[in-house]
Amino acid sequence: MSEVFVCDAIRTPIGRYGGGLSSVRTDDLGAIPLTALMERNPDVDWAAVDDVLMGCANQSGEDNRNVARMASLLSGLPHEVPASTINRLCGSGLNTVGVAATTIKAGEAHLMIAGGVESMSRAPWVIGKAESAFGRAQEMFDTTMGWRFINKKMDQQYGTEMMPQTAENLARDFSISREDQDRFAFWSQTKAAAAQQGGQLAEEICPVTVPQRKGDPMIIDQDEHLRLTPLEKLAQLKPLFAQGSITAGNASGINDGAAALLLASETGIKQHKLTPRARVLGMAVAGVPPRIMGFGPVPASKKLLGRLGLTLDDMDVLELNEAFAAQVLSCTRELGLADDDTRINPQGGAIALGHPLGASGSRLVVSAVNQLQRNGGKLALCTMCIGVGQGIAVVIEKV
């Protein structure tokens, strides 16, 4: 089987909900890192790209009608290049990396783009059709995140709890205290602030130019969600649920962003004069009960590491998407990791940086590639939980 290499990896800044990127259409947002890949790799014959895969979780608004194809065309990629949108909810962007890698390994492609996009700011309200003629019982839902048009059978058999409620389930089942959650959240914020100030985050970001009604365009070149809230202030935040421990401070954000990676076989590298940066070793997915969807990284990571003959001790970087602090801690403790293992999200995670659903998985790999190159590590595990009860994991190796 062919080996698969990440030759370039880039992302937009992550925007706050209603922030600097909120005026950018989702398909335009997805096009930005694709255009950046083309500008950064002038020797590539872009008509030779076998496929573009982009993750997106919502797809109810401007991201409908195969947002990957629309973003691809808007980016300037030749119309001959096909594209497909993958939806595994939060794991979508990581799934694209795994599917692209599998396709190249099988010898069915030599050059592919994987990535993801989400504009949670621009997620629309949707309304269902009447169940009967002249019906007056139409339901309306905010598609920003979570359930809508719930199947009663699903609710009866598995429950349809909101994402924060699933985190509360984990906090209760695994006895994770509010203090430990807030401490982890503060740690994430501290690491992200240091990485932003030190310029490490800038290395993986392509600036976004946003036209203004008056005056010069606004240039967004930093993640907007980051807020270094003192630990004592985090402790004062009100829980989302009575007698609960999940707060806005120890949960990920609602955000906008996009990312893209250029993957190639050895043949593709030679043909297009590319420089490999990391090797994709494999991907695995797994299912868990929906009520504890945040636990998904545990079986997915174990499945993948077992198949590769590796252990967590072999990993130099552990990029674990921080949906909630309780969710991360339930996973790390089950995996035998210390709460403050320095390999966990060295540049901060989604609690600090934000979580633009369909783009977050790709963002993990972008970050891991850059960290391995910079810090001299060899292996990185990228893993995340997925709504409705799944987990996904990918391992990359520095070249």
C-alpha positions as CSV (number, residue, x, y, z in Angstrom):
1,M,0.0,0.0,0.0
2,S,1.1,3.5,-0.7
3,E,2.3,5.8,2.1
4,V,0.4,9.0,2.6
5,F,2.0,12.3,3.5
6,V,0.8,15.7,4.6
7,C,2.6,18.2,2.5
8,D,1.0,21.4,3.7
9,A,-1.6,22.4,6.3
10,I,-3.2,25.7,7.0
11,R,-6.3,27.2,8.7
12,T,-8.1,30.4,9.1
13,P,-8.3,32.1,12.5
14,I,-11.1,30.9,14.6
15,G,-13.8,33.5,14.9
16,R,-16.0,34.3,17.9
17,Y,-19.8,33.7,17.5
18,G,-21.0,36.9,15.8
19,G,-17.4,38.1,15.5
20,G,-15.0,39.1,12.8
21,L,-15.8,36.1,10.5
22,S,-19.5,36.2,10.9
23,S,-20.1,38.3,7.8
24,V,-18.2,35.7,5.7
25,R,-20.4,33.1,3.9
26,T,-19.7,29.5,4.8
27,D,-18.7,28.6,1.3
28,D,-16.5,31.6,1.0
29,L,-14.9,30.8,4.3
30,G,-14.2,27.2,3.2
31,A,-12.5,28.6,0.0
32,I,-10.0,30.6,2.0
33,P,-7.6,27.9,3.1
34,L,-7.9,26.1,-0.3
35,T,-6.7,29.3,-2.0
36,A,-3.9,29.6,0.6
37,L,-2.8,26.0,-0.3
38,M,-2.6,27.0,-4.0
39,E,-0.6,30.2,-3.3
40,R,1.8,28.3,-1.0
41,N,2.5,25.5,-3.5
42,P,3.0,27.2,-6.9
43,D,4.6,24.1,-8.6
44,V,1.4,21.9,-8.1
45,D,-0.7,21.1,-11.2
46,W,-4.0,21.8,-9.4
47,A,-6.0,20.1,-12.1
48,A,-4.4,16.9,-11.0
49,V,-6.0,16.9,-7.6
50,D,-8.0,13.7,-7.4
51,D,-10.6,14.9,-4.9
52,V,-11.4,17.6,-2.3
53,L,-13.0,16.4,0.9
54,M,-14.3,18.9,3.4
55,G,-16.1,18.3,6.7
56,C,-19.2,20.3,7.7
57,A,-21.7,19.5,10.5
58,N,-24.6,21.8,9.9
59,Q,-25.4,22.1,6.1
60,S,-28.7,23.8,6.7
61,G,-27.8,27.2,5.2
62,E,-25.1,28.5,3.0
63,D,-23.2,25.3,3.6
64,N,-26.0,23.3,1.8
65,R,-25.6,21.7,-1.7
66,N,-22.2,20.2,-1.1
67,V,-20.2,23.0,0.5
68,A,-16.9,21.3,-0.4
69,R,-17.7,21.6,-4.1
70,M,-18.8,25.2,-3.8
71,A,-15.7,26.2,-1.7
72,S,-13.5,24.4,-4.2
73,L,-14.9,26.3,-7.2
74,L,-14.8,29.6,-5.3
75,S,-11.2,29.0,-4.3
76,G,-10.0,28.9,-7.9
77,L,-9.4,25.2,-8.1
78,P,-10.1,24.0,-11.7
79,H,-13.7,22.9,-12.3
80,E,-12.4,19.4,-13.3
81,V,-11.4,18.8,-9.6
82,P,-14.3,17.0,-7.8
83,A,-15.3,17.6,-4.2
84,S,-17.4,16.0,-1.5
85,T,-18.7,17.0,1.9
86,I,-18.4,14.6,4.8
87,N,-20.6,14.8,7.9
88,R,-19.6,13.0,11.0
89,L,-20.7,15.9,13.1
90,C,-17.7,17.2,15.2
91,G,-15.4,14.5,13.7
92,S,-16.1,15.6,10.1
93,G,-12.8,17.5,9.5
94,L,-10.7,14.7,11.0
95,N,-12.7,12.1,9.0
96,T,-11.7,13.8,5.8
97,V,-8.0,13.4,6.6
98,G,-8.6,9.7,7.3
99,V,-10.7,9.1,4.2
100,A,-8.2,10.9,1.9
101,A,-5.3,9.0,3.4
102,T,-7.2,5.7,2.9
103,T,-7.9,6.5,-0.7
104,I,-4.2,7.3,-1.4
105,K,-3.1,4.2,0.5
106,A,-5.3,2.1,-1.7
107,G,-3.7,3.5,-4.8
108,E,-6.8,5.2,-6.1
109,A,-5.4,8.8,-5.8
110,H,-2.0,10.5,-5.6
111,L,-3.1,14.1,-4.6
112,M,-6.0,15.0,-2.4
113,I,-7.1,17.9,-0.2
114,A,-8.8,17.3,3.1
115,G,-10.3,19.9,5.4
116,G,-13.4,21.3,7.0
117,V,-15.5,24.4,7.5
118,E,-18.2,25.7,9.8
119,S,-19.8,29.0,10.3
120,M,-21.9,28.6,13.4
121,S,-22.6,32.4,13.4
122,R,-24.5,32.0,10.1
123,A,-26.4,28.8,11.0
124,P,-30.0,29.5,10.0
125,W,-33.3,28.8,11.7
126,V,-35.2,26.0,10.0
127,I,-38.9,25.3,9.9
128,G,-40.5,21.9,9.1
129,K,-43.3,21.3,6.8
130,A,-46.8,20.6,8.0
131,E,-47.6,17.0,8.8
132,S,-51.0,17.2,7.2
133,A,-53.0,19.5,4.9
134,F,-53.6,22.9,6.4
135,G,-51.5,21.9,9.4
136,R,-50.6,24.6,11.9
137,A,-48.1,22.7,14.0
138,Q,-44.8,23.6,12.2
139,E,-41.7,23.4,14.4
140,M,-38.8,25.9,14.1
141,F,-35.2,25.1,15.2
142,D,-32.0,27.0,15.6
143,T,-29.4,24.9,13.7
144,T,-26.3,26.4,15.4
145,M,-25.8,23.1,17.2
146,G,-27.6,20.2,18.7
147,W,-30.7,18.2,18.0
148,R,-33.6,19.2,15.7
149,F,-36.6,17.3,14.3
150,I,-36.1,14.7,16.9
151,N,-37.2,11.1,16.2
152,K,-39.4,10.0,19.1
153,K,-38.0,6.4,18.8
154,M,-34.5,7.8,19.1
155,D,-35.4,9.8,22.2
156,Q,-37.1,6.8,23.8
157,Q,-34.3,4.3,23.0
158,Y,-31.2,6.4,23.5
159,G,-32.2,9.9,24.8
160,T,-31.5,13.1,23.0
161,E,-29.7,15.1,25.6
162,M,-28.0,18.4,24.7
163,M,-24.2,18.3,24.4
164,P,-23.7,20.0,27.8
165,Q,-26.0,17.5,29.4
166,T,-23.9,14.7,28.0
167,A,-20.9,16.4,29.6
168,E,-22.8,16.5,32.9
169,N,-23.4,12.8,32.6
170,L,-19.6,12.2,32.3
171,A,-18.8,14.5,35.2
172,R,-21.3,12.6,37.4
173,D,-20.3,9.1,36.1
174,F,-16.6,9.7,36.5
175,S,-16.8,11.9,39.6
176,I,-15.1,14.9,37.9
177,S,-15.3,17.9,40.2
178,R,-16.1,21.5,39.1
179,E,-12.7,22.5,40.5
180,D,-10.8,20.1,38.3
181,Q,-12.8,21.2,35.2
182,D,-12.1,24.9,35.8
183,R,-8.4,24.1,36.5
184,F,-8.2,22.3,33.2
185,A,-10.0,25.1,31.3
186,F,-7.6,27.7,32.8
187,W,-4.7,25.5,31.7
188,S,-6.0,25.4,28.2
189,Q,-6.4,29.2,28.1
190,T,-2.9,29.7,29.5
191,K,-1.3,27.5,26.9
192,A,-3.2,29.1,24.1
193,A,-2.4,32.6,25.2
194,A,1.3,31.7,25.4
195,A,1.2,30.1,21.9
196,Q,-0.5,33.2,20.5
197,Q,1.9,35.6,22.1
198,G,4.9,33.4,21.0
199,G,3.8,33.3,17.4
200,Q,3.3,29.6,17.2
201,L,-0.4,29.9,16.3
202,A,0.4,32.4,13.6
203,E,2.5,29.8,11.8
204,E,-0.6,27.8,11.1
205,I,-3.0,30.6,10.2
206,C,-3.8,32.3,6.9
207,P,-5.2,35.8,7.5
208,V,-8.8,36.6,6.4
209,T,-9.7,39.9,4.7
210,V,-13.2,41.0,5.5
211,P,-14.6,44.0,3.5
212,Q,-16.2,46.8,5.4
213,R,-19.1,49.0,4.4
214,K,-16.8,52.0,5.1
215,G,-13.1,52.3,5.2
216,D,-10.4,49.7,4.7
217,P,-11.0,46.0,4.9
218,M,-10.6,44.3,8.3
219,I,-7.7,41.8,8.5
220,I,-8.3,39.0,10.9
221,D,-5.1,37.1,11.6
222,Q,-5.6,35.9,15.2
223,D,-8.0,33.5,16.9
224,E,-10.8,35.6,18.5
225,H,-12.2,33.2,21.0
226,L,-9.2,33.2,23.4
227,R,-10.1,34.8,26.8
228,L,-7.6,34.3,29.6
229,T,-10.1,34.4,32.5
230,P,-8.6,34.1,36.0
231,L,-9.2,30.9,37.7
232,E,-11.2,32.6,40.5
233,K,-13.5,34.2,37.9
234,L,-14.1,30.8,36.3
235,A,-15.1,29.4,39.6
236,Q,-17.8,32.1,39.9
237,L,-19.5,31.3,36.6
238,K,-23.1,29.9,37.0
239,P,-23.5,26.3,35.8
240,L,-25.8,25.7,32.8
241,F,-27.9,23.3,34.8
242,A,-29.1,23.2,38.4
243,Q,-26.7,21.2,40.6
244,G,-24.4,20.9,37.6
245,S,-20.7,21.8,37.0
246,I,-20.6,22.6,33.2
247,T,-20.2,26.3,32.6
248,A,-19.4,28.6,29.6
249,G,-15.9,28.8,31.0
250,N,-15.1,25.0,31.0
251,A,-16.8,24.3,27.7
252,S,-15.7,24.9,24.1
253,G,-17.1,27.9,22.1
254,I,-19.5,28.4,19.3
255,N,-17.3,29.5,16.4
256,D,-16.5,30.0,12.8
257,G,-13.4,28.7,10.9
258,A,-12.0,26.5,8.2
259,A,-8.9,24.4,7.6
260,A,-7.3,22.5,4.7
261,L,-4.4,20.0,4.2
262,L,-2.7,18.8,1.1
263,L,-2.1,15.0,1.1
264,A,0.0,13.1,-1.5
265,S,1.5,9.8,-2.2
266,E,5.3,9.4,-3.0
267,T,4.3,9.6,-6.7
268,G,2.3,12.8,-6.1
269,I,5.2,14.3,-4.2
270,K,7.6,13.7,-7.0
271,Q,5.2,14.9,-9.7
272,H,4.4,18.2,-8.0
273,K,7.7,19.0,-6.3
274,L,6.2,18.8,-2.8
275,T,8.0,18.4,0.5
276,P,6.4,15.9,2.9
277,R,5.9,17.1,6.5
278,A,4.2,14.2,8.2
279,R,3.0,10.7,7.4
280,V,-0.6,9.6,8.1
281,L,-0.4,6.2,9.8
282,G,-4.2,5.5,10.1
283,M,-7.6,6.4,11.3
284,A,-10.2,4.6,13.5
285,V,-13.7,5.4,14.6
286,A,-15.8,3.9,17.4
287,G,-19.3,4.2,18.9
288,V,-20.4,4.9,22.5
289,P,-23.8,5.5,24.1
290,P,-25.1,8.9,23.0
291,R,-25.6,10.0,26.6
292,I,-21.8,9.9,27.1
293,M,-20.8,10.9,23.6
294,G,-17.8,12.7,25.0
295,F,-16.2,9.4,25.9
296,G,-15.7,8.5,22.2
297,P,-12.0,9.2,22.0
298,V,-11.2,6.4,24.4
299,P,-12.4,3.4,22.3
300,A,-11.4,5.1,19.0
301,S,-7.8,5.8,20.3
302,K,-7.4,2.3,21.7
303,K,-8.6,0.8,18.5
304,L,-6.2,2.7,16.3
305,L,-3.2,2.4,18.6
306,G,-3.8,-1.3,18.9
307,R,-4.0,-1.7,15.1
308,L,-0.8,0.3,14.6
309,G,1.1,-1.5,17.4
310,L,1.6,1.7,19.3
311,T,0.8,3.0,22.8
312,L,0.1,6.4,24.3
313,D,3.7,6.3,25.6
314,D,4.9,6.5,22.0
315,M,3.0,9.8,21.4
316,D,4.8,13.1,21.6
317,V,1.7,15.2,21.1
318,L,-1.9,14.4,22.1
319,E,-4.4,16.7,20.4
320,L,-7.7,15.9,22.1
321,N,-10.5,18.2,21.1
322,E,-11.9,19.9,24.2
323,A,-15.6,19.8,23.8
324,F,-15.9,20.2,27.6
325,A,-13.3,19.9,30.3
326,A,-15.3,17.1,32.0
327,Q,-15.3,15.3,28.7
328,V,-11.5,15.6,28.2
329,L,-10.8,14.5,31.8
330,S,-13.1,11.5,31.6
331,C,-11.1,10.4,28.6
332,T,-7.6,11.1,29.8
333,R,-8.2,9.5,33.2
334,E,-9.6,6.4,31.5
335,L,-6.6,6.3,29.3
336,G,-4.3,6.5,32.3
337,L,-3.0,10.0,31.6
338,A,-2.3,12.6,34.3
339,D,-4.6,15.6,34.2
340,D,-1.6,17.9,33.5
341,D,0.3,15.7,31.0
342,T,2.3,18.2,29.0
343,R,1.6,16.4,25.8
344,I,-2.1,17.2,26.0
345,N,-3.0,20.1,23.7
346,P,0.4,22.0,24.2
347,Q,-1.0,25.1,22.4
348,G,-4.4,25.0,24.1
349,G,-7.5,23.3,22.9
350,A,-11.1,24.1,21.9
351,I,-12.0,25.6,25.3
352,A,-9.5,28.4,24.6
353,L,-9.4,28.4,20.8
354,G,-13.0,27.5,19.9
355,H,-14.8,24.7,18.2
356,P,-16.1,25.4,14.6
357,L,-17.6,21.9,14.4
358,G,-16.8,20.6,10.9
359,A,-13.4,22.3,10.8
360,S,-12.1,21.3,14.3
361,G,-10.8,17.9,13.3
362,S,-8.7,19.3,10.5
363,R,-7.5,22.0,12.8
364,L,-6.1,19.3,15.2
365,V,-4.0,17.8,12.4
366,V,-2.8,21.3,11.2
367,S,-1.7,22.0,14.8
368,A,-0.1,18.6,15.3
369,V,1.9,18.8,12.1
370,N,3.3,22.2,13.0
371,Q,4.1,21.1,16.6
372,L,6.0,18.0,15.5
373,Q,8.0,20.0,13.0
374,R,8.8,22.7,15.6
375,N,9.4,20.6,18.7
376,G,11.3,17.6,17.4
377,G,8.6,15.1,18.3
378,K,7.8,12.1,16.2
379,L,4.2,10.9,16.7
380,A,1.0,12.7,17.4
381,L,-2.5,11.4,18.2
382,C,-5.4,13.5,17.1
383,T,-8.8,12.5,18.6
384,M,-12.2,13.8,19.3
385,C,-15.7,13.0,20.5
386,I,-18.7,13.2,18.2
387,G,-22.3,14.0,18.9
388,V,-24.8,11.0,19.0
389,G,-22.1,8.9,20.5
390,Q,-18.9,8.3,18.4
391,G,-15.2,8.9,18.6
392,I,-12.5,9.3,16.0
393,A,-8.7,9.1,16.1
394,V,-5.9,9.7,13.6
395,V,-2.1,9.2,14.2
396,I,0.5,11.1,12.2
397,E,4.3,10.7,12.2
398,K,6.8,13.5,11.4
399,V,8.9,12.9,8.3
